[in-house]
Amino acid sequence: MENDAFVAGIVPGGLTSHSEVKILCCYLVNIQEQPVSHDVLVSAVSRDGLVNYFELVSALTELTDSGQLSLENGCYSITESGKQIATLLAGDLPFSVRSKAGDSLRYMAEHERRSHDNKVEIRRAGSGYEVKCSISDMTEGPLYSLSVYVPSLSAANTVRDNFIDKAEQLLRNDLSLLTGENLTEDNT
């Protein structure tokens, strides 16, 4: 395929063809069972340097305008036309790009889902940052919360990301320590 895409910031092996970027977008939205938010899709594909950000946004706009993807409430869904592209042409993409982008998309989508249940607030406190973390349940309300002081914003962001991704594990470990019971995933 012709190198007609913006290539700034793309790692070796990333996509340099506008049509490849469009195929990748259709492929990724197609493999998801739920609609994919714009932010998650863009982050998943551009964070590893697989595609230039501006090229990706342009491709998503074209795919939406031409009817391969639909965009509702900030989330993309695939149409029949888009499914055909994904099914017929995804094999033209390098396997490493499909695999890495798919893994990244699944991680980012799960991270977004967890961030709805696992809330984190970061605020400046003295010479550092206070990070307030909580787990809530729609029916039960607040289930668990903790507050920790860290010296830097990067540490606060790390705590935030790890809490969002591992809140259930942290809760299980803390309950096990507090109750003296060995709690497994099956009986929490």
C-alpha positions as a Markdown table, in Angstrom:
| # | Residue | x | y | z |
|---|---|---|---|---|
| 1 | Met | 0.0 | 0.0 | 0.0 |
| 2 | Glu | 1.1 | 3.5 | -0.7 |
| 3 | Asn | 2.6 | 5.6 | 2.1 |
| 4 | Asp | 0.1 | 8.4 | 2.1 |
| 5 | Ala | -0.5 | 8.9 | 5.8 |
| 6 | Phe | 1.1 | 11.3 | 8.2 |
| 7 | Val | 4.0 | 9.5 | 9.7 |
| 8 | Ala | 5.1 | 11.8 | 12.5 |
| 9 | Gly | 5.4 | 9.8 | 15.8 |
| 10 | Ile | 4.8 | 6.4 | 14.2 |
| 11 | Val | 7.1 | 3.5 | 15.4 |
| 12 | Pro | 8.7 | 1.3 | 12.9 |
| 13 | Gly | 6.1 | -1.2 | 11.7 |
| 14 | Gly | 3.3 | 1.2 | 12.3 |
| 15 | Leu | 0.8 | 2.1 | 9.6 |
| 16 | Thr | 1.7 | 4.6 | 7.0 |
| 17 | Ser | -1.2 | 4.2 | 4.6 |
| 18 | His | -4.5 | 6.0 | 5.1 |
| 19 | Ser | -6.5 | 3.0 | 3.9 |
| 20 | Glu | -4.7 | 0.8 | 6.4 |
| 21 | Val | -5.6 | 3.2 | 9.2 |
| 22 | Lys | -9.2 | 3.0 | 8.1 |
| 23 | Ile | -9.1 | -0.8 | 8.0 |
| 24 | Leu | -7.6 | -0.9 | 11.4 |
| 25 | Cys | -10.4 | 1.3 | 12.8 |
| 26 | Cys | -13.1 | -1.0 | 11.3 |
| 27 | Tyr | -11.2 | -4.1 | 12.6 |
| 28 | Leu | -11.0 | -2.7 | 16.2 |
| 29 | Val | -14.6 | -1.6 | 16.5 |
| 30 | Asn | -15.7 | -4.9 | 15.0 |
| 31 | Ile | -13.8 | -7.0 | 17.6 |
| 32 | Gln | -15.4 | -5.2 | 20.5 |
| 33 | Glu | -18.8 | -6.5 | 21.8 |
| 34 | Gln | -19.8 | -3.0 | 23.0 |
| 35 | Pro | -19.6 | 0.4 | 21.4 |
| 36 | Val | -16.2 | 1.9 | 21.7 |
| 37 | Ser | -15.7 | 5.5 | 23.0 |
| 38 | His | -13.8 | 7.9 | 20.8 |
| 39 | Asp | -11.3 | 8.6 | 23.6 |
| 40 | Val | -10.6 | 4.9 | 24.2 |
| 41 | Leu | -10.2 | 4.1 | 20.5 |
| 42 | Val | -7.9 | 7.0 | 19.9 |
| 43 | Ser | -5.8 | 6.3 | 23.0 |
| 44 | Ala | -5.5 | 2.6 | 22.3 |
| 45 | Val | -4.3 | 3.1 | 18.7 |
| 46 | Ser | -2.1 | 6.2 | 19.1 |
| 47 | Arg | -0.5 | 5.6 | 22.5 |
| 48 | Asp | 1.9 | 2.9 | 21.1 |
| 49 | Gly | 2.8 | 4.9 | 18.0 |
| 50 | Leu | 1.0 | 2.5 | 15.7 |
| 51 | Val | -0.8 | 5.4 | 13.9 |
| 52 | Asn | -0.4 | 9.2 | 13.7 |
| 53 | Tyr | -3.1 | 10.9 | 15.9 |
| 54 | Phe | -4.2 | 13.3 | 13.2 |
| 55 | Glu | -4.4 | 10.5 | 10.6 |
| 56 | Leu | -6.5 | 8.4 | 13.0 |
| 57 | Val | -9.0 | 11.2 | 13.7 |
| 58 | Ser | -9.2 | 11.9 | 10.0 |
| 59 | Ala | -9.9 | 8.2 | 9.3 |
| 60 | Leu | -12.6 | 8.0 | 12.0 |
| 61 | Thr | -14.3 | 11.0 | 10.5 |
| 62 | Glu | -14.2 | 9.6 | 7.0 |
| 63 | Leu | -15.5 | 6.2 | 8.2 |
| 64 | Thr | -18.4 | 7.8 | 10.1 |
| 65 | Asp | -19.3 | 10.1 | 7.2 |
| 66 | Ser | -19.3 | 7.3 | 4.7 |
| 67 | Gly | -21.3 | 4.9 | 6.9 |
| 68 | Gln | -18.8 | 2.2 | 7.9 |
| 69 | Leu | -18.9 | 3.4 | 11.5 |
| 70 | Ser | -21.8 | 5.1 | 13.4 |
| 71 | Leu | -21.1 | 7.5 | 16.2 |
| 72 | Glu | -23.6 | 8.0 | 19.0 |
| 73 | Asn | -23.0 | 9.6 | 22.4 |
| 74 | Gly | -19.3 | 9.7 | 21.7 |
| 75 | Cys | -19.1 | 5.9 | 21.0 |
| 76 | Tyr | -18.4 | 4.1 | 17.7 |
| 77 | Ser | -20.4 | 1.1 | 16.5 |
| 78 | Ile | -19.7 | -0.9 | 13.3 |
| 79 | Thr | -22.2 | -1.0 | 10.5 |
| 80 | Glu | -22.7 | -3.9 | 8.0 |
| 81 | Ser | -20.4 | -2.1 | 5.5 |
| 82 | Gly | -17.8 | -1.6 | 8.2 |
| 83 | Lys | -18.0 | -5.3 | 9.1 |
| 84 | Gln | -17.4 | -6.3 | 5.5 |
| 85 | Ile | -14.2 | -4.1 | 5.5 |
| 86 | Ala | -13.0 | -5.6 | 8.8 |
| 87 | Thr | -13.7 | -9.2 | 7.7 |
| 88 | Leu | -12.3 | -9.0 | 4.2 |
| 89 | Leu | -9.3 | -6.6 | 4.6 |
| 90 | Ala | -8.1 | -7.0 | 8.2 |
| 91 | Gly | -5.7 | -9.7 | 7.0 |
| 92 | Asp | -3.9 | -7.1 | 4.9 |
| 93 | Leu | -2.7 | -5.4 | 8.1 |
| 94 | Pro | 0.4 | -6.6 | 9.8 |
| 95 | Phe | -0.4 | -9.2 | 12.5 |
| 96 | Ser | 1.7 | -7.4 | 15.0 |
| 97 | Val | -0.3 | -4.1 | 14.5 |
| 98 | Arg | -3.7 | -5.9 | 14.8 |
| 99 | Ser | -2.5 | -7.8 | 17.9 |
| 100 | Lys | -1.0 | -4.8 | 19.7 |
| 101 | Ala | -3.9 | -2.5 | 18.9 |
| 102 | Gly | -6.4 | -5.1 | 19.9 |
| 103 | Asp | -4.7 | -5.8 | 23.2 |
| 104 | Ser | -4.4 | -2.0 | 23.8 |
| 105 | Leu | -8.1 | -1.5 | 23.0 |
| 106 | Arg | -9.2 | -4.3 | 25.3 |
| 107 | Tyr | -7.1 | -2.8 | 28.1 |
| 108 | Met | -8.3 | 0.7 | 27.6 |
| 109 | Ala | -11.9 | -0.3 | 27.3 |
| 110 | Glu | -11.7 | -2.3 | 30.6 |
| 111 | His | -9.9 | 0.6 | 32.2 |
| 112 | Glu | -12.7 | 2.9 | 31.2 |
| 113 | Arg | -15.3 | 0.5 | 32.5 |
| 114 | Arg | -13.6 | 0.1 | 35.8 |
| 115 | Ser | -13.1 | 3.8 | 36.2 |
| 116 | His | -16.9 | 4.2 | 36.4 |
| 117 | Asp | -17.0 | 2.0 | 39.6 |
| 118 | Asn | -13.6 | 2.9 | 41.0 |
| 119 | Lys | -13.4 | 6.6 | 41.6 |
| 120 | Val | -10.2 | 8.5 | 42.2 |
| 121 | Glu | -9.7 | 12.1 | 43.2 |
| 122 | Ile | -6.3 | 13.8 | 43.1 |
| 123 | Arg | -5.8 | 17.1 | 44.9 |
| 124 | Arg | -2.8 | 19.2 | 45.8 |
| 125 | Ala | -1.9 | 18.9 | 49.5 |
| 126 | Gly | 1.1 | 20.7 | 50.9 |
| 127 | Ser | 4.2 | 19.8 | 48.9 |
| 128 | Gly | 2.6 | 16.6 | 47.5 |
| 129 | Tyr | -0.8 | 15.2 | 46.5 |
| 130 | Glu | -3.6 | 13.5 | 48.3 |
| 131 | Val | -5.2 | 10.6 | 46.3 |
| 132 | Lys | -8.7 | 9.6 | 47.5 |
| 133 | Cys | -9.8 | 6.3 | 46.1 |
| 134 | Ser | -13.2 | 4.6 | 46.4 |
| 135 | Ile | -15.2 | 1.7 | 45.2 |
| 136 | Ser | -19.0 | 2.1 | 44.9 |
| 137 | Asp | -21.9 | -0.2 | 44.1 |
| 138 | Met | -25.0 | 1.1 | 42.4 |
| 139 | Thr | -27.3 | -0.5 | 45.0 |
| 140 | Glu | -25.1 | -0.6 | 48.1 |
| 141 | Gly | -23.4 | 2.8 | 47.8 |
| 142 | Pro | -19.8 | 3.2 | 49.0 |
| 143 | Leu | -18.1 | -0.1 | 49.7 |
| 144 | Tyr | -14.5 | 0.9 | 50.3 |
| 145 | Ser | -12.4 | 4.0 | 50.4 |
| 146 | Leu | -8.8 | 5.0 | 51.2 |
| 147 | Ser | -6.8 | 8.2 | 51.0 |
| 148 | Val | -3.0 | 8.2 | 50.5 |
| 149 | Tyr | -0.5 | 11.0 | 50.4 |
| 150 | Val | 2.2 | 10.9 | 47.6 |
| 151 | Pro | 5.0 | 13.3 | 46.9 |
| 152 | Ser | 4.5 | 13.9 | 43.1 |
| 153 | Leu | 1.8 | 14.2 | 40.5 |
| 154 | Ser | 3.3 | 11.3 | 38.6 |
| 155 | Ala | 3.1 | 9.1 | 41.7 |
| 156 | Ala | -0.5 | 10.2 | 42.1 |
| 157 | Asn | -1.3 | 9.3 | 38.5 |
| 158 | Thr | 0.3 | 5.9 | 39.1 |
| 159 | Val | -1.8 | 5.3 | 42.2 |
| 160 | Arg | -4.9 | 6.4 | 40.3 |
| 161 | Asp | -4.3 | 4.0 | 37.4 |
| 162 | Asn | -3.3 | 1.1 | 39.6 |
| 163 | Phe | -6.3 | 1.6 | 41.8 |
| 164 | Ile | -8.7 | 1.7 | 38.9 |
| 165 | Asp | -7.2 | -1.5 | 37.4 |
| 166 | Lys | -6.7 | -3.4 | 40.7 |
| 167 | Ala | -9.4 | -2.1 | 43.1 |
| 168 | Glu | -11.1 | -5.5 | 43.6 |
| 169 | Gln | -7.7 | -7.2 | 44.4 |
| 170 | Leu | -6.9 | -4.4 | 46.9 |
| 171 | Leu | -10.3 | -4.8 | 48.5 |
| 172 | Arg | -9.9 | -8.5 | 48.7 |
| 173 | Asn | -6.4 | -8.3 | 50.2 |
| 174 | Asp | -7.4 | -5.7 | 52.8 |
| 175 | Leu | -10.5 | -7.6 | 53.8 |
| 176 | Ser | -8.4 | -10.7 | 54.2 |
| 177 | Leu | -5.9 | -8.9 | 56.4 |
| 178 | Leu | -8.6 | -7.2 | 58.5 |
| 179 | Thr | -10.8 | -10.3 | 58.9 |
| 180 | Gly | -8.0 | -12.9 | 59.1 |
| 181 | Glu | -9.8 | -15.0 | 56.5 |
| 182 | Asn | -8.3 | -16.1 | 53.3 |
| 183 | Leu | -10.7 | -14.6 | 50.7 |
| 184 | Thr | -10.6 | -15.8 | 47.2 |
| 185 | Glu | -12.4 | -14.4 | 44.1 |
| 186 | Asp | -15.1 | -17.1 | 44.5 |
| 187 | Asn | -16.2 | -16.1 | 48.0 |
| 188 | Thr | -15.9 | -12.3 | 48.1 |
